[in-house]
Amino acid sequence: MFSQIGPMEIVLVLVIALLVLGPKRLPEAGRSIGKGMREFKDSIAGITKDEDEPQQDLTAAREREVA
């Protein structure tokens, strides 16, 4: 997919992003993009924070019943 993108194209995109966003907002934009990609990947894999929490509560309740 990215075999056609060379180092010069990546540098060009980064320079344009720096000019458009500026040095102060560029790290914030990178974090936002990374967070969005992580959330997308987790949603595709079926991992959500809401699903994890009730499972832990259920496991703890079962352990209390056994003891």
C-alpha positions as CSV (number, residue, x, y, z in Angstrom):
1,M,0.0,0.0,0.0
2,F,2.7,2.5,1.0
3,S,5.3,1.1,-1.4
4,Q,4.8,4.0,-3.8
5,I,5.5,6.6,-1.1
6,G,9.1,7.5,-0.8
7,P,11.1,9.5,1.7
8,M,10.7,12.8,-0.3
9,E,6.9,12.5,-0.3
10,I,6.9,11.9,3.5
11,V,9.1,15.0,4.1
12,L,6.9,17.1,1.8
13,V,3.8,16.1,3.7
14,L,5.5,16.8,7.1
15,V,6.6,20.3,5.9
16,I,3.2,21.1,4.6
17,A,1.6,20.0,7.9
18,L,4.2,22.1,9.8
19,L,3.3,25.2,7.7
20,V,-0.5,24.7,8.0
21,L,-0.6,23.8,11.7
22,G,2.4,25.5,13.1
23,P,5.0,24.2,15.6
24,K,2.7,24.5,18.6
25,R,-0.3,22.6,17.3
26,L,1.6,19.9,15.3
27,P,2.3,17.6,18.4
28,E,-1.3,18.0,19.5
29,A,-2.5,17.0,16.0
30,G,-0.2,14.0,16.1
31,R,-1.6,12.9,19.4
32,S,-5.2,13.3,18.2
33,I,-4.5,11.2,15.1
34,G,-2.7,8.5,17.1
35,K,-5.6,8.3,19.7
36,G,-8.1,8.1,16.9
37,M,-6.3,5.3,15.2
38,R,-5.9,3.4,18.4
39,E,-9.6,3.7,19.2
40,F,-10.5,2.7,15.7
41,K,-8.2,-0.4,15.9
42,D,-9.7,-1.3,19.3
43,S,-13.3,-1.0,18.0
44,I,-12.5,-3.2,15.0
45,A,-11.0,-5.8,17.4
46,G,-14.0,-5.6,19.6
47,I,-12.2,-4.2,22.6
48,T,-13.9,-1.5,24.6
49,K,-13.4,-0.2,28.1
50,D,-17.1,-0.7,28.8
51,E,-16.9,-4.4,28.1
52,D,-13.8,-4.9,30.3
53,E,-15.2,-3.3,33.5
54,P,-18.4,-5.3,34.0
55,Q,-16.4,-8.5,33.4
56,Q,-14.0,-7.7,36.2
57,D,-17.0,-6.9,38.5
58,L,-18.6,-10.2,37.6
59,T,-15.4,-12.1,38.2
60,A,-15.0,-10.5,41.6
61,A,-18.6,-11.2,42.5
62,R,-18.2,-14.9,41.6
63,E,-15.1,-15.2,43.7
64,R,-17.0,-13.7,46.7
65,E,-19.8,-16.3,46.2
66,V,-17.3,-19.2,46.2
67,A,-15.5,-18.0,49.3
